[in-house]
Structure formats: structure tokens, C-alpha cells
């Protein structure tokens, strides 16, 4: 079913801020102000012939909410216009989006090339799950263009990457990687969750498919799970949609409504959280108890030139390493009082986690080291609290390391 909503106006002419609030609105006959929630599993028909036509695709009629739903369609349309994609399909979670984007594309005997620096579950999908189905998987250092060239010389069906990566914030130069991937016959799938569509538009740099965990910044308030896959109409129609219809990782109407409301404030939140993160990263970089600080907004980031070309800001996540390894990191984390300990990110509340024992705990110490995770690595997701309160909390927590 076509996910575009006819509002009587051309949303392509709207500024981004207007689209985030109004795009995809599908009011009922009651003329409600807020987007309606269509909590239904199925739909009725006026006649048997009408049902037959709907199943044949001859009419534009919702059939079953595993396939499509008016509330979900509103979320899809709003995000599609924000991303600048031809089509969008929502999923029940971010990992459902990642898996569907790849599993719908590759078959036994195909080859996938990915960056090595991936979120823990993404790493499992690429290195363990897809190979069980006969898909060859090759991983490279995403920042090394020579490794991409060498890996893609043998051809590939798909390329998968994160930029910035979780949690090391490695940056991949998207334009040349996409060019090499296309020359090798591959579609490029980019997990854009850290940058968000506010700070980075991978499709403008050559990517074919973009995936999101909408659980993160799009909801942004720790309320619900959700995901999304965006791409061309051909990719969605020929690959993604049949996979989703028959495997069922559908988004519930209520979650779709929550995420739609999250989009209304996405720009405001991301810009404010990014400003907070930049201030804190600058101060942390000179703190006596930090060995290193990684943040894409810092001028001395080793990939600063690439960041300036493809990102509109450094984002909301900071990664730092403390002297003293795991015990020192735990001491600092346990001393926090404003930050909550949580493996989530993108929330309006500031969160902190120890990736080596949480999000990336399935990786061996050697694999963790390869993607920039050490025993003393801490990932901070910066929220909307007062910057000074956040700084005072971090300063006292890091200061407590010397007393441990």
C-alpha cells in the first residue's frame, strides 16, 4: 500500500521544521488536532468483491495491520520526507530494521562487506546470523579506504556500516565508500542512528538504504521501541516489503503514534543535546582523569575534515577512557547521581554505560580492542539537563577514581 498521505498540500515545499510537525497527517472525519491512533488488527470491506480487489492490489485499501496501518503510515511518511527517501517502512525495533534491511537483500552465496566497528547486536547479525544462511561476511576497518577497496574487489551484494560508530565514534567517509560499493555491485546500507537525520543525510552522500533505531533519538524519551528502513521504491517493493509482510516485524499503531510525536521535537532536542555534548566533551578532553575523549565535534578529532563535510554537528554521544581500567570505570559510573546507568542512548535524560560489559559484552577482548573499546571505556549519552549540573556530576565522579 502506498505510504504517502495526501494532505491537500505539497509537503515537499515545506521547510524541514514544518514537515516534522505536520507531514503525513491523516485526519479522520472528526477533524482532530493530534494524529489519530488506529488501534486495529484488521479492516472490513463493503463486499467480497471489494476484499478480492484489495488482496489483488487493485485498490488502495488496508488489509491487515501486519502489512499496513494508517497510524504507522503517518510515521513512515513524516520520516520519509525528513530523510529525503522515496519510501519508508517501520519495524518493531531498530534491530528488526537492521536485520530486515540486509536479510531481505542477500541470499545464500552472496557476499556482504561491513565495517568492523558496529553495535554489538549488529556485529552478531553480520558475523554470525547471516553466515548461517550461507552469506559470506567480510569486515574491514571502516576508516581505511584501502581495506574497503581490497574487500570490494571481489564484488558484494551489500555493504553495511555505522557512522559515527557505536561506541567508538569512528567516522567513515561515505562518498568514496559508496562509490566503490556501487562499482562492486553492492547496495550500501547505513545505520544512521548516532547522527540522526538532523545531522547527517547518508543518501545525499551515495547511500542506498538508511536504517534507524527509532527507540533512540526519534522517540527520545525512553518510552517505546521502534525502527525504520528507508530506500528507493524499487528496493522497498522488490526486497524489503515482501520480507516484512511474511516475517512480521511490524510496528504497533500506538508505538508509531509515539514516534510520530517524537519527530515533532526531534530537531529541537538533537540540537540542544548536541550543544550540551560539545561543551562537556571539550571540558572532559582536559580532565586529569580521562586518558582520551572521542567526540565528532572536537577540532582535534582525527577525522575532523570528513566530519565537516558530511555532518552538521557532533551528535549527542561522547566516549571516553579513564585510567585504571574496568574498576576505575565502574567507580566513576557508580558515583554518578544525575546521569542514569543505562545502555540506551538518545534520551532527554543523560545516560552512561560501560560498553565492554553491556552493549558489546559478546565481543572478545581482542574484538573489543579492534573497535576502540578498552576496559576503561565509558559511553555517555548527553540529554537536556543543565550543562553545569552534568559537568559537576561528571567531575565529581571522575575525581572519585583517585580515592578508589
KEPADO-632106 format. One record per residue (C-alpha): residue number from 1; chain; x, y, z. Coordinates in pm, 1 decimal, padded with zeros to 6 digits, m for minus. Layout:
<rs>
   num   cadena         c1         c2         c3
   NUM        A          X          Y          Z
...
</rs>
This chain:
<rs>
   num   cadena         c1         c2         c3
     1        A    00000.0    00000.0    00000.0
     2        A    00127.6    00349.5   m00084.2
     3        A    00251.9    00513.8    00236.1
     4        A    00221.1    00870.7    00110.5
     5        A   m00056.4    01071.7    00271.2
     6        A   m00244.6    01323.9    00057.6
     7        A   m00286.4    01627.1    00281.9
     8        A   m00409.2    01860.6    00010.1
     9        A   m00075.0    02042.3    00018.9
    10        A    00265.4    01958.7   m00123.3
    11        A    00483.2    01871.7    00178.3
    12        A    00791.5    01874.0   m00044.9
    13        A    00759.1    02253.5   m00047.5
    14        A    00767.9    02276.5    00331.5
    15        A    01076.3    02361.1    00535.8
    16        A    01211.1    02073.7    00745.3
    17        A    01075.9    02217.2    01070.8
    18        A    00723.5    02231.7    00926.8
    19        A    00741.6    01877.8    00794.6
    20        A    00849.3    01744.7    01134.1
    21        A    00526.3    01876.5    01282.8
    22        A    00275.5    01835.2    01000.3
    23        A    00390.4    01588.5    00733.1
    24        A    00183.2    01275.5    00686.6
    25        A   m00117.2    01399.8    00882.8
    26        A   m00415.9    01175.8    00808.1
    27        A   m00711.6    01318.7    00998.2
    28        A   m01029.7    01122.6    01034.9
    29        A   m01378.6    01257.1    00967.2
    30        A   m01372.7    01407.5    01318.7
    31        A   m01104.1    01663.7    01230.3
    32        A   m00888.7    01600.8    01537.7
    33        A   m00583.4    01821.6    01604.9
    34        A   m00346.0    01540.5    01705.1
    35        A   m00274.6    01246.3    01480.6
    36        A   m00531.8    00969.6    01535.8
    37        A   m00433.9    00626.6    01662.4
    38        A   m00589.4    00344.3    01463.0
    39        A   m00568.1    00055.5    01707.6
    40        A   m00692.3   m00223.8    01486.1
    41        A   m00556.2   m00550.8    01361.1
    42        A   m00784.9   m00581.9    01060.6
    43        A   m01016.9   m00392.0    00827.0
    44        A   m01361.6   m00454.1    00683.7
    45        A   m01489.2   m00449.8    00325.7
    46        A   m01817.7   m00348.7    00173.0
    47        A   m01838.6   m00666.9   m00032.9
    48        A   m01649.5   m00984.1   m00117.6
    49        A   m01551.3   m00828.4   m00448.9
    50        A   m01400.5   m00530.8   m00265.6
    51        A   m01193.3   m00766.9   m00049.1
    52        A   m01078.1   m00954.1   m00359.0
    53        A   m00970.1   m00628.4   m00523.8
    54        A   m00780.0   m00524.5   m00210.4
    55        A   m00586.1   m00850.9   m00196.9
    56        A   m00507.3   m00826.4   m00566.5
    57        A   m00372.3   m00477.2   m00511.6
    58        A   m00626.5   m00325.1   m00746.8
    59        A   m00749.2   m00084.1   m00478.8
    60        A   m00568.9    00121.7   m00213.9
    61        A   m00716.3   m00046.8    00093.1
    62        A   m00554.1   m00153.7    00420.0
    63        A   m00577.8   m00531.1    00456.5
    64        A   m00411.5   m00622.3    00784.3
    65        A   m00201.2   m00418.9    01028.4
    66        A    00091.0   m00657.1    00987.6
    67        A    00103.7   m00521.5    00631.4
    68        A   m00000.9   m00158.1    00679.6
    69        A   m00184.6    00069.2    00919.5
    70        A   m00292.7    00434.3    00890.7
    71        A   m00104.8    00545.6    01204.1
    72        A    00210.2    00362.9    01101.2
    73        A    00178.5    00517.1    00755.2
    74        A    00177.2    00865.0    00908.5
    75        A    00504.5    00795.2    01089.8
    76        A    00658.7    00645.9    00775.9
    77        A    00561.6    00942.1    00562.2
    78        A    00690.7    01200.6    00806.8
    79        A    01026.1    01024.9    00840.0
    80        A    01047.6    00963.9    00464.2
    81        A    01015.0    01333.3    00388.8
    82        A    01268.8    01423.5    00657.5
    83        A    01522.1    01175.7    00519.5
    84        A    01454.2    01262.7    00156.4
    85        A    01387.0    00898.8    00064.2
    86        A    01142.3    00753.9   m00186.8
    87        A    00994.9    00504.5    00060.3
    88        A    00999.0    00411.9    00428.4
    89        A    00883.4    00108.2    00621.4
    90        A    00863.3    00093.7    01000.1
    91        A    00960.9   m00204.6    01213.5
    92        A    00911.4   m00317.7    01570.6
    93        A    01266.5   m00224.3    01678.4
    94        A    01596.0   m00093.2    01548.7
    95        A    01746.2   m00439.7    01524.4
    96        A    01441.4   m00559.2    01330.5
    97        A    01518.1   m00276.6    01086.5
    98        A    01885.6   m00372.9    01056.9
    99        A    01814.3   m00741.0    01005.9
   100        A    01530.0   m00681.6    00759.9
   101        A    01734.6   m00435.7    00553.3
   102        A    02003.6   m00698.8    00497.6
   103        A    01816.2   m01030.9    00512.7
   104        A    01568.4   m00909.1    00253.7
   105        A    01854.8   m00831.7    00017.7
   106        A    02104.0   m01118.9    00042.4
   107        A    02077.1   m01490.8   m00030.2
   108        A    02299.7   m01794.2    00014.0
   109        A    02617.3   m01744.4   m00184.8
   110        A    02602.3   m01364.7   m00167.2
   111        A    02874.9   m01156.6   m00007.9
   112        A    02841.8   m00873.1    00242.8
   113        A    03119.9   m00631.4    00338.7
   114        A    03081.3   m00434.8    00661.1
   115        A    03278.1   m00205.7    00884.3
   116        A    03418.1   m00377.7    01191.4
   117        A    03305.7   m00106.2    01434.6
   118        A    02940.3   m00198.2    01486.8
   119        A    02688.1   m00209.5    01769.3
   120        A    02708.4   m00547.6    01942.9
   121        A    02385.4   m00692.1    01800.6
   122        A    02467.5   m00561.8    01451.8
   123        A    02801.0   m00739.8    01477.9
   124        A    02619.5   m01063.7    01563.0
   125        A    02382.8   m01027.3    01265.0
   126        A    02670.7   m00970.4    01022.5
   127        A    02929.6   m01210.5    01161.1
   128        A    02712.6   m01494.3    01299.2
   129        A    02349.1   m01499.0    01184.4
   130        A    02377.3   m01420.7    00811.8
   131        A    02670.5   m01661.9    00762.8
   132        A    02446.6   m01943.6    00896.8
   133        A    02236.8   m01894.0    00583.8
   134        A    02535.1   m01915.4    00350.1
   135        A    02615.1   m01544.8    00323.5
   136        A    02985.7   m01465.3    00314.7
   137        A    03074.6   m01184.5    00555.7
   138        A    03390.1   m00973.2    00541.1
   139        A    03471.3   m00697.4    00790.3
   140        A    03711.6   m00407.1    00742.9
   141        A    03845.5   m00108.4    00931.7
   142        A    03583.8    00141.0    00820.7
   143        A    03819.8    00438.6    00824.5
   144        A    04068.4    00267.8    00588.9
   145        A    03962.4    00321.8    00227.9
   146        A    04230.7    00079.4    00106.9
   147        A    04067.6   m00201.2    00306.9
   148        A    03729.8   m00119.9    00152.4
   149        A    03883.4   m00126.1   m00195.1
   150        A    04052.8   m00459.5   m00133.1
   151        A    03742.1   m00621.8    00019.6
   152        A    03514.1   m00496.9   m00257.1
   153        A    03745.6   m00607.2   m00536.8
   154        A    03575.4   m00948.5   m00526.7
   155        A    03228.9   m00796.5   m00554.9
   156        A    02947.4   m00782.3   m00298.2
   157        A    02569.3   m00773.3   m00270.4
   158        A    02556.9   m00539.1    00027.9
   159        A    02773.4   m00303.0    00229.9
   160        A    02674.1   m00228.0    00588.5
   161        A    02822.9    00035.6    00817.5
   162        A    02766.2    00275.7    01105.6
   163        A    02899.3    00630.9    01106.5
   164        A    02957.9    00751.1    01371.9
   165        A    03010.1    00403.4    01511.9
   166        A    02885.9    00267.7    01843.3
   167        A    03057.0    00331.2    02081.0
   168        A    03397.3    00445.0    01947.9
   169        A    03252.2    00719.4    01724.4
   170        A    03463.8    00617.8    01426.8
   171        A    03374.3    00815.0    01115.0
   172        A    03352.6    00656.8    00770.1
   173        A    03396.1    00870.5    00459.3
   174        A    03065.3    00781.3    00298.1
   175        A    03104.7    00922.8   m00053.1
   176        A    03411.7    00719.5   m00162.4
   177        A    03289.0    00402.7    00013.6
   178        A    02953.8    00429.2   m00165.6
   179        A    03129.4    00483.9   m00496.9
   180        A    03344.2    00172.9   m00450.6
   181        A    03046.5   m00031.6   m00331.4
   182        A    02836.0    00060.0   m00634.3
   183        A    03123.2   m00026.7   m00866.0
   184        A    03130.4   m00369.3   m00696.0
   185        A    02756.0   m00418.0   m00748.9
   186        A    02656.7   m00362.8   m00386.7
   187        A    02382.6   m00160.8   m00221.9
   188        A    02502.3    00048.2    00073.1
   189        A    02306.3    00022.7    00398.9
   190        A    02393.2    00287.7    00660.9
   191        A    02291.2    00276.1    01026.1
   192        A    02248.0    00649.3    01091.1
   193        A    02123.1    00628.6    01448.2
   194        A    02403.9    00828.4    01613.7
   195        A    02392.5    01116.7    01366.9
   196        A    02013.8    01118.2    01322.3
   197        A    01855.9    01260.8    01005.6
   198        A    01904.8    01605.7    01158.9
   199        A    02285.6    01592.1    01148.4
   200        A    02353.8    01361.3    00853.3
   201        A    02178.9    01255.1    00533.6
   202        A    02358.2    00941.8    00406.6
   203        A    02153.6    00922.2    00085.4
   204        A    02287.0    01261.0   m00023.1
   205        A    02634.6    01106.4    00003.2
   206        A    02551.1    00799.1   m00205.6
   207        A    02393.2    00551.9    00038.5
   208        A    02105.4    00339.1   m00092.1
   209        A    01936.9    00239.1    00234.9
   210        A    01925.4    00406.7    00575.6
   211        A    01817.3    00231.8    00895.6
   212        A    01721.1    00371.8    01235.4
   213        A    01652.8    00251.7    01580.4
   214        A    01365.2    00493.0    01637.6
   215        A    01388.7    00386.5    02001.9
   216        A    01678.1    00630.5    02033.0
   217        A    01654.8    00998.6    01932.1
   218        A    01332.1    00973.0    01732.2
   219        A    01135.9    00874.1    02041.1
   220        A    01399.8    01041.3    02254.0
   221        A    01222.5    00999.8    02584.9
   222        A    01271.6    00634.6    02671.6
   223        A    00911.5    00536.9    02606.7
   224        A    00893.1    00284.3    02328.8
   225        A    01068.8    00061.5    02076.9
   226        A    01064.3    00108.5    01702.3
   227        A    01273.4    00107.7    01387.6
   228        A    01265.2    00219.0    01027.8
   229        A    01418.8    00131.5    00691.0
   230        A    01432.5    00391.0    00413.4
   231        A    01531.2    00344.3    00049.9
   232        A    01418.6    00357.8   m00309.2
   233        A    01070.7    00249.5   m00413.6
   234        A    01226.7   m00038.3   m00605.9
   235        A    01427.8   m00166.4   m00308.3
   236        A    01124.8   m00147.9   m00079.9
   237        A    00883.6   m00306.6   m00328.4
   238        A    01111.8   m00584.9   m00453.3
   239        A    01308.4   m00672.5   m00139.7
   240        A    01200.5   m00516.2    00187.4
   241        A    00819.9   m00520.9    00176.5
   242        A    00775.9   m00891.9    00088.3
   243        A    01017.9   m00979.8    00370.2
   244        A    00832.4   m00766.0    00624.1
   245        A    00487.0   m00887.4    00520.4
   246        A    00572.8   m01251.8    00563.0
   247        A    00805.9   m01242.5    00864.6
   248        A    00603.8   m00991.6    01069.3
   249        A    00837.2   m00744.6    01249.9
   250        A    00561.4   m00481.7    01235.3
   251        A    00536.7   m00165.6    01442.6
   252        A    00230.0   m00129.9    01665.0
   253        A   m00001.3    00166.1    01594.2
   254        A    00048.6    00307.2    01944.5
   255        A    00427.6    00294.6    01913.9
   256        A    00401.6    00454.9    01570.7
   257        A    00193.4    00737.0    01720.2
   258        A    00450.6    00787.5    01997.5
   259        A    00733.6    00803.2    01745.0
   260        A    00539.0    01044.3    01526.1
   261        A    00502.2    01278.2    01822.6
   262        A    00874.5    01233.5    01889.0
   263        A    00955.0    01358.6    01540.2
   264        A    00781.6    01687.8    01620.9
   265        A    01057.4    01783.3    01865.4
   266        A    01347.3    01588.6    01711.5
   267        A    01536.3    01889.5    01573.7
   268        A    01498.4    02093.3    01891.4
   269        A    01613.9    01806.7    02111.1
   270        A    01905.9    01694.5    01894.7
   271        A    02041.5    02047.0    01853.8
   272        A    02018.6    02119.0    02228.1
   273        A    02167.4    01782.8    02326.2
   274        A    02447.4    01828.7    02072.6
   275        A    02530.1    02169.5    02220.0
   276        A    02547.4    02013.2    02567.2
   277        A    02764.8    01728.0    02439.3
   278        A    03008.6    01964.6    02268.4
   279        A    03055.7    02167.0    02588.0
   280        A    03108.0    01856.9    02800.7
   281        A    03342.2    01687.2    02553.1
   282        A    03561.0    01998.9    02539.4
   283        A    03592.4    02002.5    02918.0
   284        A    03640.7    01626.7    02950.6
   285        A    03926.3    01637.8    02698.7
   286        A    04139.3    01824.9    02952.3
   287        A    04021.5    01644.4    03266.8
   288        A    04304.6    01489.9    03466.6
   289        A    04130.2    01152.3    03495.5
   290        A    04049.7    01098.5    03127.8
   291        A    04308.1    00925.6    02912.1
   292        A    04122.6    01002.7    02588.8
   293        A    03794.6    01155.8    02475.4
   294        A    03626.2    01088.3    02142.4
   295        A    03360.1    01324.7    02012.2
   296        A    03298.4    01415.8    01647.1
   297        A    03259.8    01784.4    01736.6
   298        A    03612.9    01826.4    01873.1
   299        A    03853.7    02013.5    01649.1
   300        A    04131.6    01760.0    01710.3
   301        A    03921.5    01457.5    01610.8
   302        A    04142.1    01259.2    01368.0
   303        A    03864.8    01263.9    01107.0
   304        A    03759.5    01627.0    01158.3
   305        A    03782.8    01708.2    00786.5
   306        A    03542.1    01427.5    00693.5
   307        A    03306.0    01524.0    00975.8
   308        A    03290.9    01881.8    00848.5
   309        A    03191.2    01753.9    00502.6
   310        A    02919.6    01507.7    00596.6
   311        A    02782.1    01604.8    00939.0
   312        A    02606.8    01917.0    01063.3
   313        A    02717.1    01861.8    01423.5
   314        A    02898.9    01623.5    01654.5
   315        A    02593.3    01447.7    01791.8
   316        A    02481.2    01359.7    02142.3
   317        A    02726.6    01082.9    02238.6
   318        A    03072.1    01110.4    02397.2
   319        A    03309.9    00819.8    02451.5
   320        A    03594.7    00846.8    02698.7
   321        A    03860.5    00626.2    02852.1
   322        A    03971.2    00651.8    03212.8
   323        A    04297.8    00539.0    03367.8
   324        A    04265.7    00232.6    03584.9
   325        A    04063.3    00011.5    03355.4
   326        A    03734.8   m00157.4    03439.4
   327        A    03746.6   m00092.8    03814.0
   328        A    03809.9    00277.8    03765.1
   329        A    03528.4    00298.1    03508.4
   330        A    03290.2    00119.7    03746.6
   331        A    03390.3    00353.2    04029.8
   332        A    03313.4    00656.1    03816.4
   333        A    02984.1    00513.5    03688.9
   334        A    02867.6    00416.9    04037.7
   335        A    02944.0    00769.8    04160.6
   336        A    02715.2    00941.1    03911.2
   337        A    02399.1    01097.0    04052.7
   338        A    02249.6    01298.0    03764.5
   339        A    02340.8    01052.9    03487.4
   340        A    02145.9    00726.4    03491.9
   341        A    02322.7    00397.8    03423.5
   342        A    02157.7    00262.8    03110.1
   343        A    02262.2    00102.0    02782.3
   344        A    02009.4    00313.7    02591.9
   345        A    02100.9    00642.9    02421.8
   346        A    01941.4    00944.8    02255.8
   347        A    01719.5    01010.2    02559.4
   348        A    01637.6    01353.4    02702.3
   349        A    01787.8    01214.3    03024.5
   350        A    02166.7    01175.9    03027.4
   351        A    02278.0    00813.3    03037.5
   352        A    02608.7    00633.7    03092.6
   353        A    02723.3    00278.1    03029.1
   354        A    03031.9    00056.8    03021.4
   355        A    03023.4   m00088.8    02667.0
   356        A    03269.3   m00368.2    02737.4
   357        A    03034.0   m00532.0    02987.3
   358        A    02699.3   m00428.3    02835.9
   359        A    02635.5   m00342.8    02469.6
   360        A    02949.8   m00514.6    02338.5
   361        A    02994.3   m00783.6    02604.4
   362        A    02965.9   m01065.2    02348.7
   363        A    03282.3   m00949.0    02174.8
   364        A    03612.6   m01093.4    02289.5
   365        A    03868.8   m00855.4    02445.9
   366        A    04059.7   m00867.3    02116.9
   367        A    03747.8   m00781.3    01915.2
   368        A    03661.1   m00502.1    02157.6
   369        A    04009.6   m00356.1    02118.9
   370        A    03973.9   m00363.8    01739.9
   371        A    03669.9   m00133.3    01758.2
   372        A    03816.9    00101.6    02016.3
   373        A    03669.1   m00042.8    02336.3
   374        A    03902.5   m00079.6    02631.4
   375        A    03844.2   m00184.5    02993.9
   376        A    03820.6    00184.6    03091.4
   377        A    03583.6    00291.9    02813.5
   378        A    03267.0    00477.3    02915.9
   379        A    02992.4    00587.4    02674.6
   380        A    02791.0    00895.8    02764.4
   381        A    02459.7    00985.8    02601.3
   382        A    02400.3    01352.2    02673.1
   383        A    02049.4    01475.3    02745.3
   384        A    01872.1    01803.4    02804.6
   385        A    01968.0    01873.9    03165.4
   386        A    02156.0    02188.3    03264.0
   387        A    02512.7    02164.7    03132.8
   388        A    02667.6    02272.5    03462.5
   389        A    02475.9    02006.6    03655.2
   390        A    02601.4    01744.5    03410.2
   391        A    02957.8    01872.5    03430.1
   392        A    02958.9    01881.3    03810.4
   393        A    02830.1    01523.6    03815.7
   394        A    03098.9    01402.1    03575.4
   395        A    03373.9    01596.9    03750.2
   396        A    03295.8    01453.9    04092.5
   397        A    03253.3    01101.9    03955.1
   398        A    03587.1    01110.6    03773.8
   399        A    03750.6    01271.7    04075.8
   400        A    03642.5    00977.5    04286.1
   401        A    03868.5    00746.4    04086.5
   402        A    04177.8    00857.9    04276.7
   403        A    04013.3    00764.9    04607.3
   404        A    03909.6    00417.0    04493.8
</rs>
